[in-house]
Amino acid sequence: LKKIADIVTSKGGSYPVLSGVDAETALKGLWRSDWKQGVVIADSNTGPLFSRTLSDSIKGMAGRVLELSFPAGEENKNRRTKEVLEDSMLKAGVDRTACIIAVGGGVTLDLAGFVAATYMRGIDHVNVATSLLAQVDASIGGKTGVDTPYGKNLIGTFHQPRAVFIDTGALKTLPLKELRNGMAELVKHAVIADPVLFTALERMPFPDDKTIPPEILNRSVLIKALVVQEDERENGKRRILNFGHTAGHAIEMAMDYKEPHGYCVSAGMVVEAMIAEKICGFPGESTKRLIRLLARFGLPVAPRIGFDALSQYLASDKKNRGGEIHCALPKSLGVMEEAGGRWSLPVDPSLFKETFDRLGGG
Ligand SMILES: NC(=O)c1ccc[n+]([C@@H]2O[C@H](COP(=O)([O-])OP(=O)(O)OC[C@H]3O[C@@H](n4cnc5c(N)ncnc54)[C@H](O)[C@@H]3O)[C@@H](O)[C@H]2O)c1
């Protein structure tokens, strides 16, 4: 694997992000002598595909390795699953010398990272990202947590991984729908920080063979890495990662999570690009390019739901403050509106309504 970034954390440490095939060899190379136990945590899809090879690779180095899995799916990213995993670890005598190897998509990494954050007041973990969304997004930045009946990711904490492995070979088994889901975040990275990446994506055919050119994948990973390094706790610049997400989350909630996150963010990016045209001069031609690109990747370019059905969810988002609806908006491709260091702007609900109506949602 090739090192594409070393992310410096606020505590003064750093962790490497490595990308390529053969995550098990890289894991072996990075294994620390003070990690006496390994706990591989995967879901019911990624476990059978990857856990054994990873645990075999560290067997001679960790005293013992425990393999755990939980049923795949966002609905299992909850406190109950966390408790089941923790109890299995306690029962097996896992102690503070253990390192958790989280292997899977964002659900597994968020959940296993949260287990690591609180197990015996915090143990180390590494992320092996196997979905495209986890590779370009969830594996980096240290956000961990679980969902609740009251909303997603409402219980959690920051806990930085010791290393991140972007296992590009793993994409071969990833369902196409999940690949599209990750493509939406990749496009988002191009819009918020990298016009060259945007052009490269425009030239890239949809990867039916699940191969994303490394220069494209790694550029996207690097954008996430640089942004979280600059603002670990989301007090400022990290908010640019929320482009498309204010509208996207509201669409997701109004559709009762039946539509994948990336698909909702895709439609959300179109909505917010049109809003950006009105309030910070984003060129209409760039919105057209964005729509063409998303459509080519098989992603929705308009909400499938009307404004009335989702307005109640717009203000409830945890990104919003004091009842105002906030959006991170681009000024041009690759440049976000700084808004005096807040990196998000209040948007009048009537502008949302007008935009949804123009897009003919519902
Ligand atoms: N921590 C963060 O900063 C952050 C950022 C973005 C998203 N997230 C979270 O990430 C989650 C979504 O992540 P996701 O889209 O990866 O979902 P996911 O983890 O549910 O993965 C999607 C599906 O693909 C399967 N899968 C993963 N890798 C595979 C592979 N290589 N081969 C075959 N199947 C594979 C999984 O088992 C699952 O069924 C959400 O819970 C979201 O809140 C977190």
The ligand as a MOL file (V3000), in Angstrom:
LIG
                    3D

  0  0  0     0  0            999 V3000
M  V30 BEGIN CTAB
M  V30 COUNTS 44 48 0 0 0
M  V30 BEGIN ATOM
M  V30 1 N -17.3840 8.8340 10.6470 0
M  V30 2 C -17.5710 9.6060 9.6220 0
M  V30 3 O -16.8980 10.6260 9.4540 0
M  V30 4 C -18.6030 9.2270 8.6070 0
M  V30 5 C -18.6510 9.8950 7.3830 0
M  V30 6 C -19.5910 9.5070 6.4480 0
M  V30 7 C -20.4650 8.4830 6.7250 0
M  V30 8 N -20.4060 7.8520 7.9280 0 CHG=1
M  V30 9 C -21.3110 6.7470 8.2370 0
M  V30 10 O -21.0410 5.6930 7.3260 0
M  V30 11 C -22.2090 4.8940 7.1890 0
M  V30 12 C -22.4040 4.5520 5.7310 0
M  V30 13 O -21.2680 3.8720 5.2540 0
M  V30 14 P -21.3700 2.8120 4.0610 0
M  V30 15 O -22.1270 3.4260 2.9470 0
M  V30 16 O -20.0300 2.2670 3.8370 0 CHG=-1
M  V30 17 O -22.3780 1.7460 4.6800 0
M  V30 18 P -22.1550 0.2440 5.1660 0
M  V30 19 O -21.0520 0.1350 6.1140 0
M  V30 20 O -23.5000 -0.2470 5.6110 0
M  V30 21 O -21.7310 -0.5140 3.8290 0
M  V30 22 C -22.6670 -0.6590 2.7840 0
M  V30 23 C -22.9150 -2.1280 2.4660 0
M  V30 24 O -21.7850 -2.6310 1.7420 0
M  V30 25 C -21.2840 -3.7930 2.3810 0
M  V30 26 N -19.8550 -3.8240 2.0840 0
M  V30 27 C -18.8990 -2.9750 2.5100 0
M  V30 28 N -17.7300 -3.2490 1.9150 0
M  V30 29 C -17.9540 -4.3060 1.0860 0
M  V30 30 C -17.1580 -5.0190 0.1710 0
M  V30 31 N -15.8860 -4.6910 -0.0640 0
M  V30 32 N -17.7210 -6.0480 -0.5040 0
M  V30 33 C -19.0340 -6.3590 -0.3140 0
M  V30 34 N -19.8450 -5.7010 0.5000 0
M  V30 35 C -19.3140 -4.6780 1.1970 0
M  V30 36 C -21.6620 -3.6450 3.8230 0
M  V30 37 O -21.7090 -4.8910 4.4730 0
M  V30 38 C -23.0550 -3.0250 3.7010 0
M  V30 39 O -24.0080 -4.0010 3.4240 0
M  V30 40 C -23.3400 5.6730 7.8220 0
M  V30 41 O -23.6820 5.0900 9.0440 0
M  V30 42 C -22.7600 7.0530 8.0430 0
M  V30 43 O -23.3180 7.6980 9.1650 0
M  V30 44 C -19.4950 8.2120 8.8590 0
M  V30 END ATOM
M  V30 BEGIN BOND
M  V30 1 1 1 2
M  V30 2 2 2 3
M  V30 3 1 2 4
M  V30 4 1 4 5
M  V30 5 2 4 44
M  V30 6 2 5 6
M  V30 7 1 6 7
M  V30 8 2 7 8
M  V30 9 1 8 9
M  V30 10 1 8 44
M  V30 11 1 9 10
M  V30 12 1 9 42
M  V30 13 1 10 11
M  V30 14 1 11 12
M  V30 15 1 11 40
M  V30 16 1 12 13
M  V30 17 1 13 14
M  V30 18 2 14 15
M  V30 19 1 14 16
M  V30 20 1 14 17
M  V30 21 1 17 18
M  V30 22 2 18 19
M  V30 23 1 18 20
M  V30 24 1 18 21
M  V30 25 1 21 22
M  V30 26 1 22 23
M  V30 27 1 23 24
M  V30 28 1 23 38
M  V30 29 1 24 25
M  V30 30 1 25 26
M  V30 31 1 25 36
M  V30 32 1 26 27
M  V30 33 1 26 35
M  V30 34 2 27 28
M  V30 35 1 28 29
M  V30 36 1 29 30
M  V30 37 2 29 35
M  V30 38 1 30 31
M  V30 39 2 30 32
M  V30 40 1 32 33
M  V30 41 2 33 34
M  V30 42 1 34 35
M  V30 43 1 36 37
M  V30 44 1 36 38
M  V30 45 1 38 39
M  V30 46 1 40 41
M  V30 47 1 40 42
M  V30 48 1 42 43
M  V30 END BOND
M  V30 END CTAB
M  END
